[in-house]
Amino acid sequence: MTWLLEQLEDAERNGDKVHLVAHIPGGDSEALEGWAINYYNAVNRYEDTIVAQFFGHTHSEEYYVVYENPEDGKSRPTGVVYSAPSLTPYHQYNPAYRIYTIDGNYPGS
């Protein structure tokens, strides 16, 4: 987490926007609880810097909103997570992929 926090701090200081990309989603039930809490705290702290989060691991194509208080899902939204579908026919899933196009060619992007 130290490295990630340093990168987010630098990006915020420089006015940069960030995409977080990883295998296991930070709030996934398979993530260690202490790590997940620290991850949510970072996402909330740098909500103006992190513009999207992209993950895999779940083998399921989905997206969800990250909330300021992840326990209730009713507090203020602070981010969006996109989960890519599975490339392999794992269990009941059909193979699939998603192409994301990011348009960052405008002020504030």
Backbone atoms as SQL, in Angstrom:
CREATE TABLE atoms (id INTEGER PRIMARY KEY, chain TEXT, resi INTEGER, resn TEXT, atom TEXT, x REAL, y REAL, z REAL);
INSERT INTO atoms VALUES
  (1, 'A', 1, 'MET', 'N', 0.821, -1.196, 0.000),
  (2, 'A', 1, 'MET', 'CA', 0.000, 0.000, 0.000),
  (3, 'A', 1, 'MET', 'C', 0.863, 1.256, 0.000),
  (4, 'A', 2, 'THR', 'N', 2.037, 1.172, 0.566),
  (5, 'A', 2, 'THR', 'CA', 2.902, 2.357, 0.627),
  (6, 'A', 2, 'THR', 'C', 3.198, 2.884, -0.767),
  (7, 'A', 3, 'TRP', 'N', 3.567, 1.997, -1.675),
  (8, 'A', 3, 'TRP', 'CA', 3.884, 2.413, -3.043),
  (9, 'A', 3, 'TRP', 'C', 2.663, 3.050, -3.701),
  (10, 'A', 4, 'LEU', 'N', 1.503, 2.415, -3.571),
  (11, 'A', 4, 'LEU', 'CA', 0.283, 2.951, -4.177),
  (12, 'A', 4, 'LEU', 'C', -0.035, 4.333, -3.623),
  (13, 'A', 5, 'LEU', 'N', 0.048, 4.489, -2.330),
  (14, 'A', 5, 'LEU', 'CA', -0.244, 5.789, -1.719),
  (15, 'A', 5, 'LEU', 'C', 0.730, 6.861, -2.190),
  (16, 'A', 6, 'GLU', 'N', 1.993, 6.506, -2.346),
  (17, 'A', 6, 'GLU', 'CA', 2.977, 7.468, -2.860),
  (18, 'A', 6, 'GLU', 'C', 2.637, 7.886, -4.287),
  (19, 'A', 7, 'GLN', 'N', 2.241, 6.928, -5.121),
  (20, 'A', 7, 'GLN', 'CA', 1.883, 7.231, -6.506),
  (21, 'A', 7, 'GLN', 'C', 0.642, 8.118, -6.569),
  (22, 'A', 8, 'LEU', 'N', -0.346, 7.819, -5.740),
  (23, 'A', 8, 'LEU', 'CA', -1.568, 8.624, -5.722),
  (24, 'A', 8, 'LEU', 'C', -1.292, 10.036, -5.219),
  (25, 'A', 9, 'GLU', 'N', -0.435, 10.152, -4.224),
  (26, 'A', 9, 'GLU', 'CA', -0.056, 11.475, -3.705),
  (27, 'A', 9, 'GLU', 'C', 0.640, 12.294, -4.785),
  (28, 'A', 10, 'ASP', 'N', 1.582, 11.681, -5.497),
  (29, 'A', 10, 'ASP', 'CA', 2.275, 12.376, -6.590),
  (30, 'A', 10, 'ASP', 'C', 1.302, 12.795, -7.681),
  (31, 'A', 11, 'ALA', 'N', 0.392, 11.899, -8.043),
  (32, 'A', 11, 'ALA', 'CA', -0.591, 12.211, -9.087),
  (33, 'A', 11, 'ALA', 'C', -1.475, 13.374, -8.657),
  (34, 'A', 12, 'GLU', 'N', -1.926, 13.356, -7.414),
  (35, 'A', 12, 'GLU', 'CA', -2.762, 14.446, -6.914),
  (36, 'A', 12, 'GLU', 'C', -2.003, 15.771, -6.944),
  (37, 'A', 13, 'ARG', 'N', -0.776, 15.749, -6.483),
  (38, 'A', 13, 'ARG', 'CA', 0.049, 16.955, -6.449),
  (39, 'A', 13, 'ARG', 'C', 0.253, 17.529, -7.850),
  (40, 'A', 14, 'ASN', 'N', 0.400, 16.643, -8.849),
  (41, 'A', 14, 'ASN', 'CA', 0.648, 17.076, -10.224),
  (42, 'A', 14, 'ASN', 'C', -0.625, 17.301, -11.029),
  (43, 'A', 15, 'GLY', 'N', -1.771, 17.065, -10.422),
  (44, 'A', 15, 'GLY', 'CA', -3.033, 17.246, -11.130),
  (45, 'A', 15, 'GLY', 'C', -3.324, 16.148, -12.143),
  (46, 'A', 16, 'ASP', 'N', -2.678, 14.983, -11.977),
  (47, 'A', 16, 'ASP', 'CA', -2.890, 13.862, -12.895),
  (48, 'A', 16, 'ASP', 'C', -4.106, 13.046, -12.470),
  (49, 'A', 17, 'LYS', 'N', -4.666, 12.315, -13.426),
  (50, 'A', 17, 'LYS', 'CA', -5.758, 11.376, -13.160),
  (51, 'A', 17, 'LYS', 'C', -5.207, 9.962, -13.278),
  (52, 'A', 18, 'VAL', 'N', -5.785, 9.025, -12.535),
  (53, 'A', 18, 'VAL', 'CA', -5.231, 7.682, -12.418),
  (54, 'A', 18, 'VAL', 'C', -6.305, 6.627, -12.666),
  (55, 'A', 19, 'HIS', 'N', -5.921, 5.557, -13.364),
  (56, 'A', 19, 'HIS', 'CA', -6.714, 4.331, -13.454),
  (57, 'A', 19, 'HIS', 'C', -6.001, 3.286, -12.608),
  (58, 'A', 20, 'LEU', 'N', -6.719, 2.630, -11.727),
  (59, 'A', 20, 'LEU', 'CA', -6.143, 1.531, -10.960),
  (60, 'A', 20, 'LEU', 'C', -6.479, 0.227, -11.681),
  (61, 'A', 21, 'VAL', 'N', -5.468, -0.588, -11.926),
  (62, 'A', 21, 'VAL', 'CA', -5.646, -1.858, -12.627),
  (63, 'A', 21, 'VAL', 'C', -4.977, -2.953, -11.796),
  (64, 'A', 22, 'ALA', 'N', -5.724, -4.003, -11.494),
  (65, 'A', 22, 'ALA', 'CA', -5.174, -5.107, -10.709),
  (66, 'A', 22, 'ALA', 'C', -5.970, -6.373, -10.993),
  (67, 'A', 23, 'HIS', 'N', -5.510, -7.457, -10.444),
  (68, 'A', 23, 'HIS', 'CA', -6.205, -8.726, -10.654),
  (69, 'A', 23, 'HIS', 'C', -7.397, -8.866, -9.698),
  (70, 'A', 24, 'ILE', 'N', -7.139, -8.841, -8.399),
  (71, 'A', 24, 'ILE', 'CA', -8.207, -9.027, -7.410),
  (72, 'A', 24, 'ILE', 'C', -8.739, -7.663, -6.978),
  (73, 'A', 25, 'PRO', 'N', -10.058, -7.446, -7.064),
  (74, 'A', 25, 'PRO', 'CA', -10.622, -6.167, -6.628),
  (75, 'A', 25, 'PRO', 'C', -10.318, -5.900, -5.158),
  (76, 'A', 26, 'GLY', 'N', -10.037, -4.650, -4.852),
  (77, 'A', 26, 'GLY', 'CA', -9.678, -4.277, -3.487),
  (78, 'A', 26, 'GLY', 'C', -10.738, -4.601, -2.465),
  (79, 'A', 27, 'GLY', 'N', -11.991, -4.547, -2.828),
  (80, 'A', 27, 'GLY', 'CA', -13.062, -4.831, -1.885),
  (81, 'A', 27, 'GLY', 'C', -13.643, -6.221, -2.030),
  (82, 'A', 28, 'ASP', 'N', -13.028, -7.053, -2.854),
  (83, 'A', 28, 'ASP', 'CA', -13.513, -8.412, -3.076),
  (84, 'A', 28, 'ASP', 'C', -13.439, -9.203, -1.777),
  (85, 'A', 29, 'SER', 'N', -14.362, -10.114, -1.593),
  (86, 'A', 29, 'SER', 'CA', -14.379, -10.902, -0.355),
  (87, 'A', 29, 'SER', 'C', -13.139, -11.781, -0.211),
  (88, 'A', 30, 'GLU', 'N', -12.405, -11.978, -1.299),
  (89, 'A', 30, 'GLU', 'CA', -11.180, -12.773, -1.231),
  (90, 'A', 30, 'GLU', 'C', -9.964, -11.941, -0.841),
  (91, 'A', 31, 'ALA', 'N', -10.112, -10.632, -0.795),
  (92, 'A', 31, 'ALA', 'CA', -9.011, -9.771, -0.352),
  (93, 'A', 31, 'ALA', 'C', -8.940, -9.828, 1.177),
  (94, 'A', 32, 'LEU', 'N', -7.746, -9.738, 1.707),
  (95, 'A', 32, 'LEU', 'CA', -7.592, -9.723, 3.162),
  (96, 'A', 32, 'LEU', 'C', -8.308, -8.509, 3.732),
  (97, 'A', 33, 'GLU', 'N', -9.018, -8.701, 4.828),
  (98, 'A', 33, 'GLU', 'CA', -9.863, -7.647, 5.372),
  (99, 'A', 33, 'GLU', 'C', -9.095, -6.364, 5.689),
  (100, 'A', 34, 'GLY', 'N', -7.955, -6.481, 6.349),
  (101, 'A', 34, 'GLY', 'CA', -7.168, -5.290, 6.678),
  (102, 'A', 34, 'GLY', 'C', -6.712, -4.552, 5.437),
  (103, 'A', 35, 'TRP', 'N', -6.302, -5.308, 4.427),
  (104, 'A', 35, 'TRP', 'CA', -5.873, -4.698, 3.171),
  (105, 'A', 35, 'TRP', 'C', -7.055, -4.029, 2.491),
  (106, 'A', 36, 'ALA', 'N', -8.219, -4.690, 2.489),
  (107, 'A', 36, 'ALA', 'CA', -9.410, -4.134, 1.843),
  (108, 'A', 36, 'ALA', 'C', -9.808, -2.812, 2.490),
  (109, 'A', 37, 'ILE', 'N', -9.733, -2.733, 3.798),
  (110, 'A', 37, 'ILE', 'CA', -10.086, -1.490, 4.498),
  (111, 'A', 37, 'ILE', 'C', -9.113, -0.382, 4.121),
  (112, 'A', 38, 'ASN', 'N', -7.829, -0.685, 4.112),
  (113, 'A', 38, 'ASN', 'CA', -6.837, 0.322, 3.712),
  (114, 'A', 38, 'ASN', 'C', -7.038, 0.748, 2.264),
  (115, 'A', 39, 'TYR', 'N', -7.392, -0.204, 1.408),
  (116, 'A', 39, 'TYR', 'CA', -7.641, 0.111, 0.001),
  (117, 'A', 39, 'TYR', 'C', -8.835, 1.064, -0.125),
  (118, 'A', 40, 'TYR', 'N', -9.939, 0.745, 0.557),
  (119, 'A', 40, 'TYR', 'CA', -11.110, 1.625, 0.527),
  (120, 'A', 40, 'TYR', 'C', -10.767, 3.015, 1.052),
  (121, 'A', 41, 'ASN', 'N', -9.981, 3.079, 2.096),
  (122, 'A', 41, 'ASN', 'CA', -9.572, 4.385, 2.623),
  (123, 'A', 41, 'ASN', 'C', -8.798, 5.179, 1.575),
  (124, 'A', 42, 'ALA', 'N', -7.913, 4.512, 0.831),
  (125, 'A', 42, 'ALA', 'CA', -7.140, 5.191, -0.219),
  (126, 'A', 42, 'ALA', 'C', -8.048, 5.647, -1.353),
  (127, 'A', 43, 'VAL', 'N', -8.970, 4.784, -1.769),
  (128, 'A', 43, 'VAL', 'CA', -9.900, 5.144, -2.848),
  (129, 'A', 43, 'VAL', 'C', -10.744, 6.349, -2.436),
  (130, 'A', 44, 'ASN', 'N', -11.197, 6.359, -1.202),
  (131, 'A', 44, 'ASN', 'CA', -11.980, 7.502, -0.720),
  (132, 'A', 44, 'ASN', 'C', -11.131, 8.764, -0.633),
  (133, 'A', 45, 'ARG', 'N', -9.927, 8.629, -0.125),
  (134, 'A', 45, 'ARG', 'CA', -9.041, 9.792, 0.033),
  (135, 'A', 45, 'ARG', 'C', -8.684, 10.421, -1.309),
  (136, 'A', 46, 'TYR', 'N', -8.451, 9.603, -2.327),
  (137, 'A', 46, 'TYR', 'CA', -8.008, 10.095, -3.634),
  (138, 'A', 46, 'TYR', 'C', -9.119, 9.991, -4.681),
  (139, 'A', 47, 'GLU', 'N', -10.354, 10.169, -4.260),
  (140, 'A', 47, 'GLU', 'CA', -11.492, 10.032, -5.177),
  (141, 'A', 47, 'GLU', 'C', -11.447, 11.011, -6.341),
  (142, 'A', 48, 'ASP', 'N', -10.833, 12.166, -6.166),
  (143, 'A', 48, 'ASP', 'CA', -10.732, 13.135, -7.262),
  (144, 'A', 48, 'ASP', 'C', -9.587, 12.810, -8.214),
  (145, 'A', 49, 'THR', 'N', -8.707, 11.929, -7.835),
  (146, 'A', 49, 'THR', 'CA', -7.555, 11.536, -8.655),
  (147, 'A', 49, 'THR', 'C', -7.816, 10.220, -9.381),
  (148, 'A', 50, 'ILE', 'N', -8.450, 9.277, -8.708),
  (149, 'A', 50, 'ILE', 'CA', -8.752, 7.966, -9.301),
  (150, 'A', 50, 'ILE', 'C', -10.033, 8.098, -10.114),
  (151, 'A', 51, 'VAL', 'N', -9.923, 7.928, -11.424),
  (152, 'A', 51, 'VAL', 'CA', -11.114, 8.081, -12.269),
  (153, 'A', 51, 'VAL', 'C', -11.805, 6.749, -12.553),
  (154, 'A', 52, 'ALA', 'N', -11.096, 5.642, -12.415),
  (155, 'A', 52, 'ALA', 'CA', -11.718, 4.331, -12.609),
  (156, 'A', 52, 'ALA', 'C', -10.802, 3.247, -12.054),
  (157, 'A', 53, 'GLN', 'N', -11.421, 2.109, -11.745),
  (158, 'A', 53, 'GLN', 'CA', -10.688, 0.946, -11.255),
  (159, 'A', 53, 'GLN', 'C', -11.085, -0.249, -12.117),
  (160, 'A', 54, 'PHE', 'N', -10.084, -0.986, -12.596),
  (161, 'A', 54, 'PHE', 'CA', -10.321, -2.123, -13.485),
  (162, 'A', 54, 'PHE', 'C', -9.720, -3.383, -12.865),
  (163, 'A', 55, 'PHE', 'N', -10.534, -4.437, -12.783),
  (164, 'A', 55, 'PHE', 'CA', -10.085, -5.678, -12.166),
  (165, 'A', 55, 'PHE', 'C', -10.555, -6.889, -12.956),
  (166, 'A', 56, 'GLY', 'N', -10.079, -8.033, -12.558),
  (167, 'A', 56, 'GLY', 'CA', -10.508, -9.311, -13.111),
  (168, 'A', 56, 'GLY', 'C', -10.883, -10.211, -11.953),
  (169, 'A', 57, 'HIS', 'N', -10.398, -11.436, -11.971),
  (170, 'A', 57, 'HIS', 'CA', -10.481, -12.405, -10.885),
  (171, 'A', 57, 'HIS', 'C', -11.871, -13.017, -10.679),
  (172, 'A', 58, 'THR', 'N', -12.921, -12.248, -10.757),
  (173, 'A', 58, 'THR', 'CA', -14.254, -12.768, -10.428),
  (174, 'A', 58, 'THR', 'C', -14.834, -13.633, -11.542),
  (175, 'A', 59, 'HIS', 'N', -14.246, -13.580, -12.738),
  (176, 'A', 59, 'HIS', 'CA', -14.726, -14.315, -13.914),
  (177, 'A', 59, 'HIS', 'C', -16.113, -13.850, -14.332),
  (178, 'A', 60, 'SER', 'N', -16.510, -12.708, -13.888),
  (179, 'A', 60, 'SER', 'CA', -17.847, -12.222, -14.151),
  (180, 'A', 60, 'SER', 'C', -17.775, -10.764, -14.585),
  (181, 'A', 61, 'GLU', 'N', -18.473, -10.447, -15.650),
  (182, 'A', 61, 'GLU', 'CA', -18.478, -9.067, -16.141),
  (183, 'A', 61, 'GLU', 'C', -19.465, -8.266, -15.307),
  (184, 'A', 62, 'GLU', 'N', -18.950, -7.269, -14.639),
  (185, 'A', 62, 'GLU', 'CA', -19.808, -6.471, -13.768),
  (186, 'A', 62, 'GLU', 'C', -19.160, -5.128, -13.491),
  (187, 'A', 63, 'TYR', 'N', -19.938, -4.242, -12.953),
  (188, 'A', 63, 'TYR', 'CA', -19.394, -2.987, -12.443),
  (189, 'A', 63, 'TYR', 'C', -20.154, -2.665, -11.166),
  (190, 'A', 64, 'TYR', 'N', -19.512, -1.922, -10.312),
  (191, 'A', 64, 'TYR', 'CA', -20.190, -1.504, -9.095),
  (192, 'A', 64, 'TYR', 'C', -19.611, -0.191, -8.605),
  (193, 'A', 65, 'VAL', 'N', -20.385, 0.453, -7.767),
  (194, 'A', 65, 'VAL', 'CA', -20.018, 1.752, -7.211),
  (195, 'A', 65, 'VAL', 'C', -19.364, 1.529, -5.853),
  (196, 'A', 66, 'VAL', 'N', -18.300, 2.267, -5.595),
  (197, 'A', 66, 'VAL', 'CA', -17.634, 2.247, -4.293),
  (198, 'A', 66, 'VAL', 'C', -18.214, 3.398, -3.473),
  (199, 'A', 67, 'TYR', 'N', -18.588, 3.097, -2.247),
  (200, 'A', 67, 'TYR', 'CA', -19.174, 4.110, -1.372),
  (201, 'A', 67, 'TYR', 'C', -18.203, 4.512, -0.269),
  (202, 'A', 68, 'GLU', 'N', -18.416, 5.702, 0.239),
  (203, 'A', 68, 'GLU', 'CA', -17.570, 6.233, 1.305),
  (204, 'A', 68, 'GLU', 'C', -17.524, 5.269, 2.496),
  (205, 'A', 69, 'ASN', 'N', -18.663, 4.694, 2.829),
  (206, 'A', 69, 'ASN', 'CA', -18.726, 3.673, 3.869),
  (207, 'A', 69, 'ASN', 'C', -19.109, 2.361, 3.190),
  (208, 'A', 70, 'PRO', 'N', -18.144, 1.474, 2.926),
  (209, 'A', 70, 'PRO', 'CA', -18.444, 0.253, 2.175),
  (210, 'A', 70, 'PRO', 'C', -19.396, -0.700, 2.893),
  (211, 'A', 71, 'GLU', 'N', -19.617, -0.484, 4.174),
  (212, 'A', 71, 'GLU', 'CA', -20.482, -1.377, 4.936),
  (213, 'A', 71, 'GLU', 'C', -21.957, -1.168, 4.630),
  (214, 'A', 72, 'ASP', 'N', -22.355, 0.071, 4.314),
  (215, 'A', 72, 'ASP', 'CA', -23.786, 0.321, 4.164),
  (216, 'A', 72, 'ASP', 'C', -24.255, 0.487, 2.718),
  (217, 'A', 73, 'GLY', 'N', -23.374, 0.865, 1.804),
  (218, 'A', 73, 'GLY', 'CA', -23.782, 1.051, 0.418),
  (219, 'A', 73, 'GLY', 'C', -24.782, 2.170, 0.225),
  (220, 'A', 74, 'LYS', 'N', -24.958, 3.011, 1.221),
  (221, 'A', 74, 'LYS', 'CA', -25.928, 4.099, 1.133),
  (222, 'A', 74, 'LYS', 'C', -25.265, 5.463, 1.254),
  (223, 'A', 75, 'SER', 'N', -24.012, 5.492, 1.625),
  (224, 'A', 75, 'SER', 'CA', -23.311, 6.760, 1.802),
  (225, 'A', 75, 'SER', 'C', -22.906, 7.323, 0.442),
  (226, 'A', 76, 'ARG', 'N', -22.131, 8.348, 0.445),
  (227, 'A', 76, 'ARG', 'CA', -21.738, 9.057, -0.775),
  (228, 'A', 76, 'ARG', 'C', -20.871, 8.173, -1.667),
  (229, 'A', 77, 'PRO', 'N', -21.185, 8.081, -2.979),
  (230, 'A', 77, 'PRO', 'CA', -20.334, 7.305, -3.885),
  (231, 'A', 77, 'PRO', 'C', -18.995, 8.001, -4.107),
  (232, 'A', 78, 'THR', 'N', -17.912, 7.208, -4.148),
  (233, 'A', 78, 'THR', 'CA', -16.572, 7.787, -4.330),
  (234, 'A', 78, 'THR', 'C', -15.815, 7.193, -5.508),
  (235, 'A', 79, 'GLY', 'N', -16.361, 6.186, -6.170),
  (236, 'A', 79, 'GLY', 'CA', -15.645, 5.601, -7.297),
  (237, 'A', 79, 'GLY', 'C', -16.453, 4.540, -8.012),
  (238, 'A', 80, 'VAL', 'N', -15.904, 4.085, -9.138),
  (239, 'A', 80, 'VAL', 'CA', -16.535, 3.036, -9.938),
  (240, 'A', 80, 'VAL', 'C', -15.510, 1.940, -10.210),
  (241, 'A', 81, 'VAL', 'N', -15.948, 0.691, -10.099),
  (242, 'A', 81, 'VAL', 'CA', -15.104, -0.468, -10.375),
  (243, 'A', 81, 'VAL', 'C', -15.688, -1.218, -11.569),
  (244, 'A', 82, 'TYR', 'N', -14.820, -1.546, -12.523),
  (245, 'A', 82, 'TYR', 'CA', -15.203, -2.358, -13.674),
  (246, 'A', 82, 'TYR', 'C', -14.479, -3.694, -13.559),
  (247, 'A', 83, 'SER', 'N', -15.236, -4.774, -13.631),
  (248, 'A', 83, 'SER', 'CA', -14.655, -6.110, -13.541),
  (249, 'A', 83, 'SER', 'C', -14.781, -6.785, -14.899),
  (250, 'A', 84, 'ALA', 'N', -13.655, -7.229, -15.432),
  (251, 'A', 84, 'ALA', 'CA', -13.629, -7.843, -16.760),
  (252, 'A', 84, 'ALA', 'C', -14.180, -9.265, -16.708),
  (253, 'A', 85, 'PRO', 'N', -14.785, -9.716, -17.792),
  (254, 'A', 85, 'PRO', 'CA', -15.287, -11.087, -17.838),
  (255, 'A', 85, 'PRO', 'C', -14.149, -12.098, -17.946),
  (256, 'A', 86, 'SER', 'N', -14.501, -13.354, -17.847),
  (257, 'A', 86, 'SER', 'CA', -13.515, -14.432, -17.907),
  (258, 'A', 86, 'SER', 'C', -13.115, -14.743, -19.344),
  (259, 'A', 87, 'LEU', 'N', -11.837, -14.983, -19.548),
  (260, 'A', 87, 'LEU', 'CA', -11.366, -15.430, -20.862),
  (261, 'A', 87, 'LEU', 'C', -11.517, -16.936, -21.025),
  (262, 'A', 88, 'THR', 'N', -11.682, -17.629, -19.933),
  (263, 'A', 88, 'THR', 'CA', -11.775, -19.089, -19.970),
  (264, 'A', 88, 'THR', 'C', -13.184, -19.539, -19.583),
  (265, 'A', 89, 'PRO', 'N', -13.608, -20.703, -20.052),
  (266, 'A', 89, 'PRO', 'CA', -14.929, -21.219, -19.679),
  (267, 'A', 89, 'PRO', 'C', -14.885, -21.846, -18.283),
  (268, 'A', 90, 'TYR', 'N', -14.659, -21.026, -17.304),
  (269, 'A', 90, 'TYR', 'CA', -14.522, -21.458, -15.917),
  (270, 'A', 90, 'TYR', 'C', -15.909, -21.654, -15.313),
  (271, 'A', 91, 'HIS', 'N', -16.196, -22.815, -14.806),
  (272, 'A', 91, 'HIS', 'CA', -17.502, -23.181, -14.252),
  (273, 'A', 91, 'HIS', 'C', -18.604, -22.879, -15.258),
  (274, 'A', 92, 'GLN', 'N', -19.522, -22.010, -14.896),
  (275, 'A', 92, 'GLN', 'CA', -20.682, -21.732, -15.735),
  (276, 'A', 92, 'GLN', 'C', -20.490, -20.526, -16.653),
  (277, 'A', 93, 'TYR', 'N', -19.291, -19.959, -16.713),
  (278, 'A', 93, 'TYR', 'CA', -19.080, -18.733, -17.478),
  (279, 'A', 93, 'TYR', 'C', -18.698, -19.021, -18.924),
  (280, 'A', 94, 'ASN', 'N', -19.194, -18.193, -19.820),
  (281, 'A', 94, 'ASN', 'CA', -18.784, -18.252, -21.218),
  (282, 'A', 94, 'ASN', 'C', -17.569, -17.359, -21.411),
  (283, 'A', 95, 'PRO', 'N', -16.619, -17.760, -22.253),
  (284, 'A', 95, 'PRO', 'CA', -15.448, -16.915, -22.503),
  (285, 'A', 95, 'PRO', 'C', -15.875, -15.581, -23.113),
  (286, 'A', 96, 'ALA', 'N', -15.237, -14.523, -22.682),
  (287, 'A', 96, 'ALA', 'CA', -15.563, -13.187, -23.190),
  (288, 'A', 96, 'ALA', 'C', -14.405, -12.245, -22.905),
  (289, 'A', 97, 'TYR', 'N', -14.448, -11.088, -23.497),
  (290, 'A', 97, 'TYR', 'CA', -13.495, -10.029, -23.176),
  (291, 'A', 97, 'TYR', 'C', -14.168, -8.690, -23.406),
  (292, 'A', 98, 'ARG', 'N', -13.600, -7.666, -22.849),
  (293, 'A', 98, 'ARG', 'CA', -14.147, -6.322, -22.992),
  (294, 'A', 98, 'ARG', 'C', -13.013, -5.391, -23.373),
  (295, 'A', 99, 'ILE', 'N', -13.307, -4.500, -24.306),
  (296, 'A', 99, 'ILE', 'CA', -12.351, -3.465, -24.702),
  (297, 'A', 99, 'ILE', 'C', -12.854, -2.146, -24.127),
  (298, 'A', 100, 'TYR', 'N', -12.013, -1.500, -23.355),
  (299, 'A', 100, 'TYR', 'CA', -12.360, -0.201, -22.787),
  (300, 'A', 100, 'TYR', 'C', -11.696, 0.889, -23.612),
  (301, 'A', 101, 'THR', 'N', -12.453, 1.889, -23.985),
  (302, 'A', 101, 'THR', 'CA', -11.914, 3.049, -24.683),
  (303, 'A', 101, 'THR', 'C', -12.018, 4.232, -23.735),
  (304, 'A', 102, 'ILE', 'N', -10.895, 4.833, -23.447),
  (305, 'A', 102, 'ILE', 'CA', -10.845, 5.954, -22.513),
  (306, 'A', 102, 'ILE', 'C', -10.632, 7.234, -23.311),
  (307, 'A', 103, 'ASP', 'N', -11.561, 8.176, -23.179),
  (308, 'A', 103, 'ASP', 'CA', -11.440, 9.457, -23.873),
  (309, 'A', 103, 'ASP', 'C', -10.935, 10.480, -22.874),
  (310, 'A', 104, 'GLY', 'N', -9.663, 10.800, -22.955),
  (311, 'A', 104, 'GLY', 'CA', -9.086, 11.754, -22.020),
  (312, 'A', 104, 'GLY', 'C', -8.619, 13.018, -22.698),
  (313, 'A', 105, 'ASN', 'N', -9.189, 13.333, -23.835),
  (314, 'A', 105, 'ASN', 'CA', -8.722, 14.477, -24.612),
  (315, 'A', 105, 'ASN', 'C', -9.604, 15.701, -24.381),
  (316, 'A', 106, 'TYR', 'N', -9.744, 16.090, -23.118),
  (317, 'A', 106, 'TYR', 'CA', -10.486, 17.298, -22.800),
  (318, 'A', 106, 'TYR', 'C', -9.999, 17.829, -21.455),
  (319, 'A', 107, 'PRO', 'N', -10.202, 19.104, -21.189),
  (320, 'A', 107, 'PRO', 'CA', -9.702, 19.692, -19.934),
  (321, 'A', 107, 'PRO', 'C', -10.266, 18.968, -18.711),
  (322, 'A', 108, 'GLY', 'N', -9.415, 18.714, -17.767),
  (323, 'A', 108, 'GLY', 'CA', -9.827, 18.067, -16.529),
  (324, 'A', 108, 'GLY', 'C', -9.836, 16.555, -16.590),
  (325, 'A', 109, 'SER', 'N', -9.486, 16.002, -17.755),
  (326, 'A', 109, 'SER', 'CA', -9.502, 14.541, -17.869),
  (327, 'A', 109, 'SER', 'C', -8.156, 13.965, -17.482);
